[in-house]
Amino acid sequence: MEPRLITTPAPMTIEEFHSLPREFGWKYEFIDGRLYLEPRYVHVKVARRTRLFKHEGHVLLRDVRPGDLDELALLDFECFLGTSEYYNWPVDMVRETAQTTVEEYFDGKRGKPLDDSRLALDPVSGRIIGAALVNQGLNPPTLDLLMVAPSSQHHGVATEMVREVMTNLNQRGESQLRSSYDVANTPSVRSHAKMGFRLQPDRYYLWARYSYLRYQLCRIGDNGKNAKDVAKMQRECARLRRNARRIIRADLLDECGKIDEDEFGRFMDMIVHCYGKQTSKKDSMSSSK
């Protein structure tokens, strides 16, 4: 069962807690015979190159207009209610945040809104069923909001909108489109991967992923049936550590101009100890990755 479908606190035994599958991006706690679950809010940046796409024509698209604000705010509310971004939030707070999010897009508070943005419309009613809203600050164009009405999902609406956006960007010389998502939002993770976006992880994502994998390795243990899974996770752990070390070194050089190698080594050892230590099952009763 996906974490977002679990209402917490949920009564369960400690044995059930230990056997519960863990999903990356979620925090699991067992307190007084109850499961407490909440997202860790691990966001990751992704990007892909733009290119020209042929419009398939099965999705009705148009540009974004100022008068669309209220309808887009309602769409944001419908799309994200119950997701990891608003997990266990009061409904009124989700509605208010959705309104603010869309207003800030139109106001340019997260970057200048671009005319390359596209909306998807219901061919019968003309109602907005999807939106790919793009803005730009100092960095390349960013997919600020991507949403499709729940009743219209899994029909290629998001793909068609984003392809139209990339075609528009490519035609005016923009070579890259960026985006981001919460790793606990499984539909968003899958849709970005399907559309060809590639990870551009920062140090925080790398260590969060590393910590999760080390905990999973501890849970699996030396069970011979899981040898292939263990080997795969060990390889990813080693790769994550190398990438994190490279990114942290670059950040420190940018901030300080030079690095004391001995200090840097001790710093990395401390991080590995904090994020990568194996956790016993007794420890997991208070928290897990």
C-alpha positions in Angstrom: 0.0 0.0 0.0 1.3 3.5 -0.9 2.1 5.7 2.2 -0.3 8.4 1.0 -3.2 5.9 1.3 -2.5 5.2 5.0 -4.3 7.4 7.5 -2.2 7.9 10.6 -1.8 7.4 13.4 -2.7 3.7 12.6 -2.8 1.0 15.3 -0.5 -1.9 14.6 1.8 -4.3 16.4 5.6 -3.9 16.4 5.9 -7.0 14.2 3.6 -5.4 11.6 5.6 -2.2 11.8 8.9 -4.0 11.1 7.4 -5.9 8.1 5.8 -2.7 6.6 7.5 -1.9 3.3 9.4 1.5 3.3 9.1 4.0 0.5 11.8 6.6 -0.2 10.8 10.1 0.9 8.6 9.0 3.9 9.3 9.0 7.6 7.9 6.0 9.6 7.6 6.2 13.4 6.2 3.6 15.9 5.0 5.1 19.2 2.8 3.5 21.8 1.4 0.8 19.4 0.7 3.2 16.5 2.3 4.0 13.2 3.0 7.7 12.6 3.8 8.5 9.0 4.8 11.8 7.3 6.7 12.9 4.2 10.3 14.0 4.6 9.8 16.7 1.9 12.9 15.6 -0.1 12.8 17.6 -3.4 15.0 16.9 -6.3 15.7 19.0 -9.5 15.4 17.4 -12.9 16.1 18.6 -16.4 16.0 17.6 -20.1 16.9 19.0 -23.4 14.2 20.7 -25.5 13.5 19.6 -29.1 10.8 19.9 -31.7 7.8 17.6 -31.3 4.9 16.9 -33.6 1.6 17.8 -32.0 -0.4 14.6 -32.0 -3.7 16.5 -31.8 -5.6 14.2 -29.4 -5.3 16.8 -26.6 -6.8 20.3 -27.1 -4.3 22.9 -26.1 -4.2 26.7 -25.8 -2.1 29.4 -24.1 -2.5 30.8 -20.6 -4.6 33.9 -19.9 -4.9 36.1 -16.7 -8.6 35.1 -16.5 -7.6 31.5 -15.9 -6.3 32.1 -12.4 -9.3 30.9 -10.4 -9.9 27.9 -12.5 -6.2 27.0 -12.3 -6.3 27.4 -8.5 -9.2 24.9 -8.3 -7.3 22.5 -10.6 -4.2 22.8 -8.3 -6.4 22.0 -5.3 -8.0 19.0 -7.0 -4.7 17.6 -8.2 -2.6 17.9 -5.1 -5.2 17.2 -2.4 -4.0 14.1 -0.5 -0.5 14.0 -2.1 2.8 14.1 -0.2 3.0 17.9 -0.6 -0.2 18.3 1.5 -0.3 15.0 3.4 -2.7 15.2 6.3 -3.3 18.9 5.8 -6.7 20.4 6.6 -8.8 20.8 3.3 -9.3 24.5 3.8 -5.5 25.0 4.1 -4.8 23.0 1.0 -7.4 25.2 -0.9 -5.9 28.4 0.4 -2.3 27.3 -0.5 -3.4 26.3 -4.0 -4.9 29.7 -4.6 -1.7 31.4 -3.3 0.5 29.1 -5.4 -1.2 30.0 -8.7 -1.4 33.7 -7.8 2.3 33.8 -7.1 2.9 32.2 -10.5 0.9 35.0 -12.3 2.6 37.6 -10.1 6.0 36.4 -11.1 7.2 35.8 -7.6 9.0 32.5 -8.6 10.1 33.8 -12.0 8.7 35.6 -15.0 5.7 33.7 -16.5 6.4 32.6 -20.0 4.1 32.5 -23.0 5.4 29.0 -23.8 3.0 27.7 -21.0 0.1 25.5 -22.2 -3.3 24.5 -20.9 -5.2 21.3 -21.9 -9.0 21.7 -22.4 -11.9 19.3 -22.3 -13.0 19.1 -25.9 -16.7 19.1 -24.9 -17.0 21.6 -22.0 -13.9 23.7 -22.7 -13.0 23.3 -19.0 -9.3 23.3 -18.1 -8.2 19.8 -17.4 -4.4 20.3 -17.3 -1.7 22.9 -17.1 2.0 23.1 -17.8 3.0 26.5 -16.4 6.6 27.7 -17.2 8.6 30.6 -15.8 12.1 31.8 -15.9 14.4 33.6 -13.5 18.2 33.6 -13.7 18.2 29.9 -14.7 16.9 28.2 -17.8 13.1 27.9 -18.1 11.4 25.9 -15.3 8.3 23.9 -15.3 6.8 25.6 -12.3 3.5 23.8 -12.1 2.4 20.6 -13.9 -1.0 19.3 -13.1 -3.7 17.2 -14.7 -7.3 16.8 -13.4 -7.6 13.4 -11.7 -10.3 12.2 -14.1 -8.0 13.0 -17.1 -4.8 11.4 -15.8 -3.1 8.5 -17.6 -4.3 9.7 -21.0 -1.1 11.4 -22.2 -2.3 14.9 -21.3 0.8 15.9 -19.3 3.1 14.5 -22.0 1.3 16.4 -24.8 1.4 19.7 -22.8 5.1 19.4 -21.9 6.0 18.5 -25.5 4.3 21.6 -26.8 6.1 23.7 -24.2 9.5 22.2 -25.2 8.7 22.8 -28.9 7.9 26.5 -28.2 11.1 26.9 -26.1 13.2 25.2 -28.7 11.9 27.4 -31.5 13.1 30.5 -29.7 16.5 29.1 -28.8 16.1 27.6 -25.3 17.9 24.3 -25.1 16.8 23.1 -21.6 13.7 22.8 -19.5 14.0 22.3 -15.8 11.6 20.9 -13.2 11.5 19.5 -9.7 9.3 17.2 -7.6 8.9 15.7 -4.1 10.3 12.1 -4.2 7.3 10.9 -2.2 4.9 12.0 -4.9 5.1 8.8 -6.9 2.9 9.9 -9.9 5.1 13.0 -10.4 8.2 10.9 -10.2 6.9 8.5 -12.8 5.6 11.2 -15.2 8.8 13.1 -15.2 10.8 10.0 -15.9 8.4 9.0 -18.7 8.9 12.4 -20.3 12.7 12.1 -20.3 13.7 14.3 -17.4 17.0 13.3 -15.7 18.0 13.9 -12.1 20.2 16.8 -11.1 20.6 15.9 -7.4 22.1 18.2 -4.8 23.9 17.1 -1.6 20.6 16.9 0.4 19.0 14.5 -2.0 22.1 12.3 -2.3 22.4 11.9 1.5 18.7 11.3 1.9 18.8 8.6 -0.7 22.0 7.1 0.8 20.5 7.0 4.2 17.3 5.3 2.9 19.3 2.6 1.1 21.6 1.9 4.1 18.5 1.4 6.2 17.0 -0.9 3.6 20.3 -2.9 3.6 20.1 -3.3 7.3 16.4 -4.5 7.1 17.3 -7.1 4.4 20.4 -8.3 6.2 22.3 -11.3 4.8 19.3 -13.1 3.5 20.6 -15.1 0.5 17.3 -14.7 -1.3 17.9 -11.0 -1.6 21.6 -11.2 -2.7 20.9 -9.4 -6.0 18.9 -6.6 -4.3 21.7 -6.2 -1.7 24.4 -5.9 -4.4 22.4 -3.4 -6.4 21.8 -1.2 -3.3 25.4 -1.4 -2.3 26.5 -0.2 -5.8 24.1 2.7 -5.6 25.3 3.6 -2.1 28.9 3.8 -3.3 27.8 5.9 -6.3 25.8 8.3 -4.1 28.8 8.7 -1.7 31.1 9.6 -4.6 28.6 12.1 -6.1 27.9 13.7 -2.7 31.6 14.0 -2.1 32.1 15.7 -5.5 29.2 18.1 -5.0 30.2 19.0 -1.4 33.8 19.7 -2.5 32.6 21.9 -5.3 30.2 23.8 -2.9 33.0 24.4 -0.4 35.4 25.6 -3.0 32.8 28.0 -4.3 32.1 29.3 -0.7 35.6 29.3 0.7 38.0 29.4 -2.3 40.1 26.6 -0.8 39.9 23.3 1.1 42.0 21.9 3.9 42.1 18.2 2.9 42.4 16.9 6.4 39.4 19.0 7.6 37.4 17.9 4.5 38.2 14.2 5.2 37.0 14.5 8.8 33.9 16.4 7.7 33.0 13.6 5.2 33.6 11.0 7.8 31.1 12.8 10.1 28.5 13.0 7.4 28.8 9.3 6.6 28.5 8.4 10.3 25.4 10.6 10.7 23.6 9.6 7.5 25.0 6.1 6.7 25.3 4.2 9.9 23.3 1.0 10.0 20.3 1.1 12.3 19.2 -1.9 14.3 15.6 -2.9 14.4 15.3 -1.6 18.0 16.4 1.8 16.8 13.8 1.7 14.0 11.0 1.8 16.6 11.5 5.5 16.9 12.2 6.4 13.3 13.2 5.0 10.0 14.1 6.1 6.5 
